[in-house]
Amino acid sequence: MYISLVAAGETSGTLDKALERLAIQQEKDADLISKVRGAMVYPVIVLMVMVGVLSFMLVKVLPQVQILYDGLPGATLPLITKIMLSISHFIIHFWWVVLLVLGLSVFFGSRWAKTLGGRTVVDRLKMHIWPVGPLFMKMYMARFARTGTTLVGSGVPLIQMLEITGEAVDNIHIKASLAKAADKVKGGKALSDSIQNDHNFLELVPNMLRIGEQSGSLEQMLGKTADYYEKEVDDQVKSISTIIEPVLMVVLGVVAFIIVAAVLLPIYGLAGKSFIQH
């Protein structure tokens, strides 16, 4: 994109404006990515804390409950405690296996995600998995429109603009749709008609493009589309943050209940037996 913008600016004698558009493009992209990453920070921190607390309870607390029961003839641990103790014993004695499996999973998973097959699956999940699917779709539309605005305004030809935006959007499915659209445009079809009914584009995009094509203001319409979806991304990030918080609280509550039950049920059982014997 940088080379195309500079070349177009040099050809048209508007290099200063092309570079200014490029700077604005980079600022918008950075702001968009920052908002999406910011929405993911809180749930990641909560999950890390949850895993840490769960690991501590499994490794340090639950084994003490078993030691307490071992000295009592005929005492039977509750089923939930037995299950949690089995997990605890495995982690304590085979922690290296757990770390090895996690490390290999991350390594090979990241390698696989960079392959064509991996990117196909990951990019499809980004577009459709709840609750981040709508967020990523709006982010892709904003990136497409913003990049298109910058390129069209700098005098880059439409076919070349579609090729560059396909790379800039960074989604293999949208890139394929833009490549098909470029072929249709070469055949004389309007860009709006080329992506109409394409499930990889939200409905507003071809409608805005059609208005821009008919009114001769494609750059302005792309800019308005980018502004709209950038605001939508901002609103979506806030909505996801609002949804994730109670969901995480419920998950934390369930995990805490299981751990507390595994620890306290045996203790209450001992107390009940002691009371009956007295």
For each residue, the residues with C-beta under 8 A, 3 or more apart:
1: 4 5 22 25 147 150 151 164 167 168
2: 5 6 22
3: 6 7
4: 1 7 8 151 154 156 160 164
5: 1 2 8 9 18 19 21 22 150 151 154 156
6: 2 3 9 10 15 18 19
7: 3 4 10 11
8: 4 5 11 12 18 151 154 155 156
9: 5 6 12 13 14 15 16 17 18 19 154 155
10: 6 7 13 15
11: 7 8 155
12: 8 9 154 155
13: 9 10
14: 9 17 18 154 155
15: 6 9 10 18 19
16: 9 19 20
17: 9 14 20 21 153 154
18: 5 6 8 9 14 15 21 22 154
19: 5 6 9 15 16 22 23
20: 16 17 23 24
21: 5 17 18 24 25 149 150 153 154
22: 1 2 5 18 19 25 26 150
23: 19 20 26 27
24: 20 21 27 28 150
25: 1 21 22 28 29 146 147 150
26: 22 23 29 30
27: 23 24 30 31
28: 24 25 31 32 142 146 226 230
29: 25 26 32 33 143 146
30: 26 27 33 34
31: 27 28 34 35 230
32: 28 29 35 36 139 142 143 230 233
33: 29 30 36 37
34: 30 31 37 38
35: 31 32 38 39 233 234 237
36: 32 33 39 40 135 136 139 233 237
37: 33 34 40 41
38: 34 35 41 237
39: 35 36 42 135 237 240 241
40: 36 37 43 44
41: 37 38 44 45
42: 39 45 46 241 244 245
43: 40 46 47 244 248
44: 40 41 47 48
45: 41 42 48 49
46: 42 43 49 50 248 252
47: 43 44 50 51 248
48: 44 45 51 52
49: 45 46 52 53
50: 46 47 53 54 251 252 255
51: 47 48 54 55
52: 48 49 55 56
53: 49 50 56 57
54: 50 51 57 58 255 259
55: 51 52 58 59 91
56: 52 53 59 60 61
57: 53 54 60 61 62 259 263
58: 54 55 61 62 84 87 88 91
59: 55 56 62 63 88 91 92
60: 56 57 63 64
61: 56 57 58 64 65 263
62: 57 58 59 65 66 81 84 85 88 262 263
63: 59 60 66 67 85 88 92
64: 60 61 67 68
65: 61 62 68 69 77 81 85 262 263 266 267
66: 62 63 69 70 77 85
67: 63 64 70 71
68: 64 65 71 72 266 267 270
69: 65 66 72 75 77 266 270
70: 66 67
71: 67 68
72: 68 69 75 270
73:
74:
75: 69 72 269 270 273
76:
77: 65 66 69 81 82 85 266
78: 81 82 261 262 265 266 269
79: 82 83
80: 83 84 258 261 262 265
81: 62 65 77 78 84 85 262 263 265 266
82: 77 78 79 85 86
83: 79 80 86 87 262
84: 58 62 80 81 87 88 258 259 262
85: 62 63 65 66 77 81 82 88 89 262
86: 82 83 89 90
87: 58 83 84 90 91
88: 58 59 62 63 84 85 91 92
89: 85 86 92 93
90: 86 87 93 94 98
91: 55 58 59 87 88 94 95 98
92: 59 63 88 89 95
93: 89 90
94: 90 91 97 98
95: 91 92 98 99
96: 99 100
97: 94 100 101
98: 90 91 94 95 101 102
99: 95 96 102 103
100: 96 97 103 104
101: 97 98 104 105
102: 98 99 105 106
103: 99 100 106 107
104: 100 101 107 108
105: 101 102 108 109
106: 102 103 109 110
107: 103 104 110 111
108: 104 105 111 112
109: 105 106 112 113
110: 106 107 113 114
111: 107 108 114 115
112: 108 109 115 117 118
113: 109 110 118 119 122
114: 110 111 118 119
115: 111 112 118 119
116: 119 120 172
117: 112 120 121
118: 112 113 114 115 121 122
119: 113 114 115 116 122 123 172
120: 116 117 123 124 172 173
121: 117 118 124 125
122: 113 118 119 125 126
123: 119 120 126 127 171 172 173
124: 120 121 127 128 173
125: 121 122 128 129
126: 122 123 129 132 133 136 171
127: 123 124 133 136 137 140 171 173 200
128: 124 125 133
129: 125 126 132 133
130: 133
131: 134 135 240 243 244
132: 126 129 135 136 240
133: 126 127 128 129 130 136 137
134: 131 137 138 236
135: 36 39 131 132 138 139 233 236 237 240
136: 36 126 127 132 133 139 140 171
137: 127 133 134 140 141 202
138: 134 135 141 142 202 229 232 233 236
139: 32 36 135 136 142 143 229 233
140: 127 136 137 143 144 169 171 174
141: 137 138 144 145 201 202 204 205 225 229
142: 28 32 138 139 145 146 225 226 229 230 232 233
143: 29 32 139 140 146 147 165 168 169 170
144: 140 141 147 148 165 168 169 174 178 205
145: 141 142 148 149 205 208 222 223 225 226 229
146: 25 28 29 142 143 149 150 222 223 226 230
147: 1 25 143 144 150 151 164 165 168 169
148: 144 145 151 152 161 165 222 226
149: 21 145 146 152 153 219 222 223 226
150: 1 5 21 22 24 25 146 147 153 154
151: 1 4 5 8 147 148 154 156 160 161 164 165
152: 148 149 155 156 158 161 218 219 222
153: 17 21 149 150 219
154: 4 5 8 9 12 14 17 18 21 150 151
155: 8 9 11 12 14 152
156: 4 5 8 151 152 160 161 164
157: 160 161
158: 152 161 162 185 191
159: 162 163 182 185 186
160: 4 151 156 157 163 164
161: 148 151 152 156 157 158 164 165
162: 158 159 165 166 178 179 181 182 185 191
163: 159 160 166 167 178 179 182
164: 1 4 147 151 156 160 161 167 168
165: 143 144 147 148 151 161 162 168 169 178
166: 162 163 169 174 175 178 179
167: 1 163 164 170 175
168: 1 143 144 147 164 165
169: 140 143 144 147 165 166 174 175 178
170: 143 167
171: 123 126 127 136 140 174 175 200
172: 116 119 120 123 175 176
173: 120 123 124 127 176 177 200
174: 140 144 166 169 171 177 178 200 201
175: 166 167 169 171 172 178 179
176: 172 173 179 180 200
177: 173 174 180 181 195 198 200 201
178: 144 162 163 165 166 169 174 175 181 182 195
179: 162 163 166 175 176 182 183
180: 176 177 183 184 194
181: 162 177 178 184 185 191 194 195 198
182: 159 162 163 178 179 185 186
183: 179 180 186 187
184: 180 181 187 189 193 194
185: 158 159 162 181 182 188 189 190 191 194
186: 159 182 183
187: 183 184
188: 185
189: 184 185 193 194
190: 185 193 194 209 210 213
191: 158 162 181 185 194 195 209 213
192: 195 196 206 207 209 210 213
193: 184 189 190 196 206 210
194: 180 181 184 185 189 190 191
195: 177 178 181 191 192 198 201 205 206 209
196: 192 193 206
197:
198: 177 181 195 201 206
199:
200: 127 171 173 174 176 177
201: 141 174 177 195 198 205 206
202: 137 138 141 205 229
203: 206 207
204: 141 207 208 225 228
205: 141 144 145 195 201 202 208 209 225
206: 192 193 195 196 198 201 203 209 210
207: 192 203 204 210 211
208: 145 204 205 211 212 221 222 224 225
209: 190 191 192 195 205 206 212 213 218 221 222 225
210: 190 192 193 206 207 213 214
211: 207 208 214 215 217 221
212: 208 209 215 216 217 218 219 220 221 222
213: 190 191 192 209 210 216 218
214: 210 211
215: 211 212 221
216: 212 213
217: 211 212 220 221
218: 152 209 212 213 221 222
219: 149 152 153 212 222 223
220: 212 217 223 224
221: 208 209 211 212 215 217 218 224 225
222: 145 146 148 149 152 208 209 212 218 219 225 226
223: 145 146 149 219 220 226 227
224: 208 220 221 227 228
225: 141 142 145 204 205 208 209 221 222 228 229
226: 28 142 145 146 148 149 222 223 229 230
227: 223 224 230 231
228: 204 224 225 231 232
229: 138 139 141 142 145 202 225 226 232 233
230: 28 31 32 142 146 226 227 233 234
231: 227 228 234 235
232: 138 142 228 229 235 236
233: 32 35 36 135 138 139 142 229 230 236 237
234: 35 230 231 237 238
235: 231 232 238 239
236: 134 135 138 232 233 239 240
237: 35 36 38 39 135 233 234 240 241
238: 234 235 241 242
239: 235 236 242 243
240: 39 131 132 135 236 237 243 244
241: 39 42 237 238 244 245
242: 238 239 245
243: 131 239 240 246 247
244: 42 43 131 240 241 247 248
245: 42 241 242 248 249
246: 243 249 250
247: 243 244 250 251
248: 43 46 47 244 245 251 252
249: 245 246 252 253
250: 246 247 253 254
251: 50 247 248 254 255
252: 46 50 248 249 255 256
253: 249 250 256 257
254: 250 251 257 258
255: 50 54 251 252 258 259
256: 252 253 259 260
257: 253 254 260 261
258: 80 84 254 255 261 262
259: 54 57 84 255 256 262 263
260: 256 257 263 264
261: 78 80 257 258 264 265
262: 62 65 78 80 81 83 84 85 258 259 265 266
263: 57 61 62 65 81 259 260 266 267
264: 260 261 267 268
265: 78 80 81 261 262 268 269
266: 65 68 69 77 78 81 262 263 269 270
267: 65 68 263 264 270 271
268: 264 265 271 272
269: 75 78 265 266 272 273
270: 68 69 72 75 266 267 273 274
271: 267 268 274 275
272: 268 269 275 276
273: 75 269 270 276 277
274: 270 271 277 278
275: 271 272 278
276: 272 273
277: 273 274
278: 274 275
